[in-house]
Amino acid sequence: MPKRFTPSNENQKITEIADLRNLSLSATRLYFSLKNPNYKIDFVSLTIDEVQEKKGVVENELEIDFCLNLLSSFEAVLRIDYAFRCQNRKRDELSRYFRNYYKNYGLKVNFEEIILHGWKMYFLDVKNEINFIITAFQYRHWIAHGRYWVYNKKRYDFDDLYIVIERIMNSIPIVK
């Protein structure tokens, strides 16, 4: 039997990630604006178009980073739920489904194939949202592994991911 799981309690809430993203975007926009008291010093040799181009690059990187944080945080919520359902021997169908894998794999189950698939099977009202997240995890893997291969699939927008994740989390019974 795998050893008892204890969460770190360091994972971010999705609302905290959204707040930090908004703060970061506001700070970035101020930095690249004429309202920045150091604008002339910071961008002494650049044209306005070059400054705006740099701003676009920074905003794009922030978007990618916060998508990674959001998807990782969502994964943490469902992995913690998985652990608690298995270790506390919950009697619902999803928990029983999870325990079948827990016996052999413990906490090291495949997130998309086991955990998300289980939610999709037993909570049909969020099936489309789960499918959306499963494809978004291909994007997450590309980001998390250093973006070293050419990624020709859909890139995800933070706001779209946030809406879908929030809808899922408001629709499913998370065990704490």
VOMARSE-693149 format. One line per field, with one value per residue (C-alpha): residue number from 1; x, y, z. Coordinates in steps of 0.02 Angstrom, whole numbers, plus 50000, padded with zeros to 5 digits. Example, Ala and Ser with C-alpha at 12.3 -4.5 7.8 and 13.67 -1.06 7.14 Angstrom:
! residues 2
i: [1:2];
x: [50615:50684];
y: [49775:49947];
z: [50390:50357];
! end
This chain:
! residues 176
i: [1:2:3:4:5:6:7:8:9:10:11:12:13:14:15:16:17:18:19:20:21:22:23:24:25:26:27:28:29:30:31:32:33:34:35:36:37:38:39:40:41:42:43:44:45:46:47:48:49:50:51:52:53:54:55:56:57:58:59:60:61:62:63:64:65:66:67:68:69:70:71:72:73:74:75:76:77:78:79:80:81:82:83:84:85:86:87:88:89:90:91:92:93:94:95:96:97:98:99:100:101:102:103:104:105:106:107:108:109:110:111:112:113:114:115:116:117:118:119:120:121:122:123:124:125:126:127:128:129:130:131:132:133:134:135:136:137:138:139:140:141:142:143:144:145:146:147:148:149:150:151:152:153:154:155:156:157:158:159:160:161:162:163:164:165:166:167:168:169:170:171:172:173:174:175:176];
x: [50000:50070:50121:49995:49981:50001:49969:50095:49960:50070:49968:49889:49702:49643:49575:49747:49825:49698:49730:49918:49899:49793:49920:50064:49976:49934:50114:50179:50061:50112:50297:50280:50172:50218:50154:50310:50418:50574:50503:50632:50775:50709:50674:50802:50852:50686:50545:50366:50335:50486:50425:50253:50332:50430:50270:50182:50322:50312:50121:50131:50257:50147:49998:50096:50165:49995:49914:50045:50011:49823:49828:49956:49848:49696:49796:49848:49666:49614:49768:49736:49554:49611:49726:49592:49459:49575:49650:49486:49400:49254:49110:49050:49079:49218:49315:49298:49359:49509:49549:49566:49716:49778:49808:49938:50001:49973:49982:50080:49932:49922:49824:49735:49706:49650:49597:49519:49446:49364:49284:49224:49145:49054:49009:48936:48878:49060:49115:49142:49239:49349:49383:49433:49554:49626:49676:49738:49858:49951:49986:50036:50159:50238:50261:50317:50448:50535:50446:50586:50478:50373:50198:50073:49914:49795:49870:49756:49700:49705:49528:49456:49549:49495:49311:49314:49411:49297:49144:49216:49263:49090:49008:49103:49115:49297:49349:49457];
y: [50000:50172:50285:50412:50571:50739:50894:51035:51168:51275:51256:51415:51441:51485:51651:51694:51655:51766:51909:51894:51891:52048:52135:52081:52140:52308:52331:52284:52405:52545:52506:52519:52676:52859:52863:52766:52899:52815:52790:52901:52816:52638:52658:52793:52721:52643:52707:52700:52553:52460:52491:52425:52272:52236:52259:52131:52005:52027:52013:51855:51776:51823:51741:51581:51578:51607:51473:51353:51406:51392:51218:51159:51223:51134:50974:50992:51010:50852:50753:50799:50749:50584:50549:50590:50487:50336:50350:50391:50249:50353:50243:50338:50265:50387:50347:50161:50188:50284:50151:50020:50119:50171:49989:49972:50149:50242:50428:50409:50388:50473:50634:50643:50457:50410:50562:50671:50518:50466:50636:50632:50460:50496:50680:50692:50871:50929:50805:50941:51049:50901:50864:51046:51032:50868:50953:51106:50992:50960:51147:51139:50997:51099:51247:51145:51049:51203:51229:51136:51060:51147:51162:51172:51148:51271:51391:51429:51594:51619:51687:51538:51415:51507:51504:51318:51271:51376:51293:51120:51161:51233:51076:50934:50877:50899:50798:50897];
z: [50000:49954:50097:50160:50058:50145:50039:50046:50056:49944:49786:49720:49706:49531:49595:49665:49497:49407:49529:49508:49318:49321:49433:49321:49163:49244:49300:49127:49041:49159:49134:48945:48951:48952:49132:49184:49269:49197:49022:48936:49029:49008:48822:48775:48607:48555:48448:48510:48393:48464:48642:48595:48515:48675:48775:48663:48691:48880:48882:48776:48896:49044:48959:48930:49108:49187:49078:49144:49324:49302:49225:49354:49495:49425:49411:49594:49650:49560:49614:49796:49774:49697:49846:49975:49885:49881:50055:50141:50049:49987:49926:49771:49598:49552:49710:49677:49499:49565:49696:49559:49494:49665:49712:49573:49544:49706:49676:49514:49397:49228:49254:49087:49060:49236:49337:49202:49116:49280:49304:49124:49146:49309:49288:49114:49138:49128:48994:48862:48983:49032:48848:48826:48973:48909:48746:48842:48936:48773:48773:48957:48922:48782:48899:49050:48952:48886:48719:48631:48493:48361:48432:48289:48389:48470:48596:48741:48811:49000:49009:48913:49024:49182:49132:49092:49249:49358:49278:49314:49493:49527:49456:49536:49718:49769:49922:50044];
! end
